[in-house]
Amino acid sequence: MKKHVLYLSYDGMTDPLGQSQVLAYLKELTQYDFVFHLISFEKKDRWEQHGDFIQKFCDEAKIHWYPQSYRKKPPVVSSFLDVKKMEKVALSIANRYPIAFIHCRSYMSALAALSIRKKKGIEFLFDMRGFWADERVDGKIWNINQPLYKYIYNYFKKKEVEFLNTAKHTISLTQHAKEEMLRWKQLHLQDKDISVIPCCVNTDLFNPEVIDAQKTFETKQKLGIAEADFILGYVGSLGTWYMLPEMMELYANLRKNKQQPVFLFVSKEDPENIYKQALKYKVPKEEIVLTSCLHHEVPEYVSTFDLSVFFILPAYSKKASSPVKQGELMAMGIPLICNAGVGDTDKIITEAQAGIVLKGTQPEHFKNLHLPEVNRQEIMQYAKEKFSLKNGGLKYLLAYKKMIS
């Protein structure tokens, strides 16, 4: 018998993360007789670009999609108005279909799920996606020295406890975050109440075995990179958390021991920002190569990397973070240099023998770096076991069984 699941997401499905971290899972789970009713909030520009494509995907996957318009203004108020809209649409769906449970993605969706549970008695799965309120503070989006943002932060920290204590089951992206929460005295949770599922990746797409050497050679030619060049690669946006100055300083040290070094950015980041950091660390502009591409093209560019890097600000909230790019890079067998203190990243890199974990990102940590010998096949195999959509789907299936038991 098919089970109807109401899936609430404040993230848009026309956003890249919506496609890789929501739709990909839902498509995987539909084979287990779950019928999804998906509510999401779409930004106007992305909706105009990709709305038809996502609707076609949902139709083919038999996912019932109820896209809503995302409001940007006025700040704060608009978000709560969106939550009320989410709740209204969700209640309408719950009145028409026998909803087994609600799967809510992150905190704004959990506000709606909490209200629906009180009104309809429908249990919810809290897919928390990280310590959201702390991320807003650590990322300097909320300044808690201002009374309004201090109030909002305290409100969500109280709600966080209510979400965790009320949800029938919780999903954490990292083991580190799970252990942290189990130490919180105000929670009434046991080990079995929280499942750990990292951000997973399509290992059929991110698979170097489907990209032949000729394709990689042609990609390098297209970028103006010689076959013999040593390529340090970075993929994805830089945004709030990624430490561009420190990554550029690392490259400035690495290039001293390489005859033909290149720092390749596969990113839509403003080039001037990157060139400014290159100048600061006396990196020649001609060694910086920038390109951007669609998500399905990323493996083609990553296949050119000899080594990759990402440094993330090791703030408190990052205990709960699982970088999508880590799974993608490891699935491609690319060795990594990263910093400690971010989710389970350092543990995973060490277990997989996939590169170097730096204890810090000060100049002294970049000197005399020697990348250990790595086995790319073993890195790929580890990634398939840890990050594949199939295994991630099976972990969600176990969590779903707890919801309907």
N, C-alpha and C positions, 0 to 999 in steps of 0.2 A: 504494500500500500504506500502510495506516495505521501511524503511529508512536506507540508508547506512551511517555508522559512521566510520570515520578513527580515530583510537585510537593510540596515540603516547606515548610510555613509554621508558625512558632510563633505568628503572629498568627491570631486567629479570623476566620472568614468572617462571623460574626454581628456583628463590629465594623464600623463604617463604612468604615475603610480596607481591610478585607478585601474588602468589596463593590466599592469604587471602584478599588482598586489591585491586586486579584488576579482576582476573578471576572469583572470586565468585560473584562480582557485575555484570560482563558482562553476566554470565550465567543467573542471575536473570532478567536482562533487555532484553534478547533475546525473552522472552515471550510477550513483547510489540511490536513485529514486527520491531525490530532494527537488522540490519545485521552489525556485527563488522569486521573491517579489522584492526588487531592488529599488530603493529610493536614494537618489544622489542629488547633489547641488552643483550645477554646471555654470562655469564662467562664460560670459557671452562670447568672447573671441574664440575660445576653444570649442564651444558648442557650434558656432558657425563653421569652423574648420572641420571638425571631426564627428559632429552629432549623427550624421547619416551613417557613417562607418560603424559607430558604436551600436546604433539601432539595428543594423544588419547583423552584427556579431551577436547581439542579444537574441534576435529572432532565430538565428540559426542554432544557438545554444539552448533555446527554449527558456530564456531568462526573461521574466516580466519586468520591464524597466519603466520606472516612473520618474523621469528627470525633472528637476525643479530649477528655477533660476536662482543663482547665488547673488546675494546682495552684498555690496561692499560698504555702503554708507547708509546711515551714520555709523561710525565705529561702535563696537560693543552692542549697541541696540539692534543693529541689523542682524547680528549673529543670533540673538535671542528670538527675533522675529522669524528667522529661518527655522529655528528649533520648533517653534509653535506650528509653522507650516508643515514641517516634517511629521510632527505628532498628529496633525489633522489628517494628512494623507495616509499615514500609517493606520490610524483608527478606521478610516474608510475601508482600507484593504482588509483589516482584521474583521470587519463586519461582513465581508463578502466571502472570505476564505477561511478554512479551518487551520489557522496558524499554530504550528506546533511550538515554536519559540522564536524569539527575536535575536538576531546576530547584530550587535551594534559595534561599529568601528569607531573607536576613540571616544573622547569625553562629550563632545557636543551631541553626538548620537545617543550616548548613554543617558543624557538628560531626558530625551524623548522616550527612551525605553523605560526608564524609571517611572515616568508618568503613566505610560500605557500599562505597565505591570499593575499599578495601583488601581487603574480604571477597569482593566479587562482580566487581570490575573494571569497574564501571559509571561512566562519566565524569559530572562534574557541572558545571553552569553556576552560577557564584556571583553571584547578584543581591544585591549587598551592601547597598543601601539607605542607605548613609552610613557614617561612621566610628563604629561602634556603641560600642566601648569608650571612645573619647574623649568621646562624647556623655554617657555615664554619669558621667564625671568632670566635664565642663564643666557638666552639669546638676545637680551636687551630689547625685547619687544614690549614687555611690561616693566615699567620702572616702579618698583614697590615703594620708592620714596614719595611717590605721588599717592595721595589718599585713595583716588578712584581705583588705581591698579592694585594697591595693597588690598582693598576690599575684594576686588575680583579674584585675586590670587587666593586669599583666605577662603572665599566662597567655594572655589573649585577644589581646594585641598580638603575641605569638609565633604564635598560631593564625592571626591575620589574615594574616601573611606566608605561612604554610603554605597557607591557603585560596587566596590569590592566585596562588601559585606552582604549586599542584596543579590548580586548576580548568582545564578546557579553554578556557573563556571567562568573562569577567567583565562584569557590567553595572554602570555607575556612573550615579547620578542627575544628575551635573553634569560639565561639561568641566573646571571648576576642580579637582575632586577627581581626575579622571583625570590631569591634568597634575602634580598633587601626587604621586600614586602613581608615575608614571613617573620621578620624581626620587629615589625611595627606592632606595638602593644594594643593599639585600638582596633586591630583587625581580628576577626574570629575565623581565620583560615588555616587549613592544614595543607600539607604538601600536595595531596591529591586534588585540591581545589584549583590549582593553577597548572596549565599546560604551557610548555615552552615551544614555540614555533617561530624560527627566525624568518626574515624576509627571504623568500625562495625565488628561484630563477628557472626560466625555461631552458633546461639543459639540452634540449634538441636544437634550439636556436644558438645558444652559447656553447658551441661544440667545435673545437678546432679541426676535428676530423672531417667536417663537411666544407672546410675552406682549404682549397689546395694551395700549394706553394706559389703557383702562377698568379692566383688571385691576390695573395699577399704582396707579391712583387709588383703587380699592377697598381695596388693601393699605394704603395710607397712611391711609385713613379708619379702618380696623380698628386701626391703631397710634396713632390720635389725632394724626397728623401732617398739617399743612395742605399744600395743593398747592404753595404758594409757599415752603415751608420749604427751606432748604439742608441737605442731609443728608450728613454724613460717616459712612461705614459701616465696620463691622468685622464679619467673619464667621468663625465657628469658635471652638474652645476657646482659652483663654489659656495654661494649663498652665505648663510650666517655662520656655519659651523666649520667649514673646511679652511685650513690654515695655509693660505697661499704664500705668505712671506717665508714661513718655515720650510715649505716644500721647495720654494725657489732656492733657499739657502742650501738645502740638501743637494739639489742639482748642481749648484755652484761648486760644491765639494766633490761630487761624483765626477764631474766633467774633467777634472784635473788628471784623472787616470784613464781617460778615454780619448782615442785619437779622433774620432768623428762623432761627437755626441749631439743628440737632439732631445729636446723636451717637447713632446707632442701632447697637446691638449685636445681631447675630443669633447668639446663643450660649447655652449652658447654664451659663455662668459664674455663680457666686454673686453676686446683685445687690449685696449689702452691700459686697463687695470693690470693685465698680465705683463705687458711691456714695461710698465712702471716698476714693477717688482724686479724684473730682469735687470733693468738699469741699476737699481739699488744694489744688487748683488754682483754687478759687473759681468753679467751673462750677456754675450753678444746677441743682438736681436735676431740675427739670421739663424741662431740655434733654436729659436722658439717657433714651433709650427702649430697653427691653430686650425681646427676644422669643426664642423658640426654636421649632424646627420640625424636621420630618423632612427627610432629605437631598434628596428629590425636590422639596421645597417651597422650597429655598434660592433658586433663580433668581427666584422671585416676589418675594422680599424684597430681593434684590440689585438688582432692576430699579428700586428706589426710590432707590438711591444716586446722588448727584451726584459723589462722590469717595470713595475708600476708602483705608484705611491699614493697614499692618502693619509693626511694628518687631520684629525678631528679634535676640536677643543674638548679636553677631558673634564668637562663640568659634571656636577652631580647628576643632572638629568640624563647624561649620556650613558649611565649604567644600564639604561633600558633601551639603548639604540642598537639596531642591527642594520648596518649599511648595505643597501641593495647592491652597490658596486662590488662589495667583497665577494658575494656569491658569483656574480657575473665574471669577475676576473679569475677567480679560482676555477670556475667551470671551464675557462679557456686555458687553464694550466699556466697562468702567468704568475711568476713569483712576485711577492709584495714586500714593500717597506711601509710599516704603519707605526703608530704610537700606542702605548699602553693606556689603559684607563677608560676604554670605550666599549661598553657592552661585553660580549664574550670574544671580541675580536682577537685579543692577544692570546687567549687560550686556544682558539681555533687555529691561528697561524702556527703556534708552537706544536700543537697536536699533529697538524698536517705536514709539518716541516716545509712550510710554504714560503718562507722568507725570513725577514728580520722584524722583530718588535723592539722599538726603541723605548727606553725608560723615560725619555724626555725629548724635547725638541729644541734644546739650547745648542749653541755652536759646538760645544764639546762632544755632543752626541753624534755629530755628523763626521767627525774626523776618524780617519783610518777604518772606514767601514769596509767589511769584506763579506760579500754575499755568500752564504754557504752553498754547497752543491745541492741542487734541488732536482727532484724527479717530477717532471711535468705530468706524466701519466698518473702518478700517485696523487698529485694535487687535484687533477681532474676527477679521479675516482672518489676522493674524499668529498669533493664538492657535490658529486652526484648523490652521495649518501646523505649529506648534511643539508643541501640546499635545493634539491630537485623538486619541481612542482608535484610530481607524483608522490614523493614521500611527505611533502608538506600537506598534500591533500589527504593522505592517510591519517596524519596526525589530527587534522581538522575533523575527519570522520570519527575518530575516537572521541574527540570533544563533543561532537554532535550526538553520539550515542549516549554520552553522560547527560546531555540536555533532555533526551527523550526517554531515558530509563525511568 
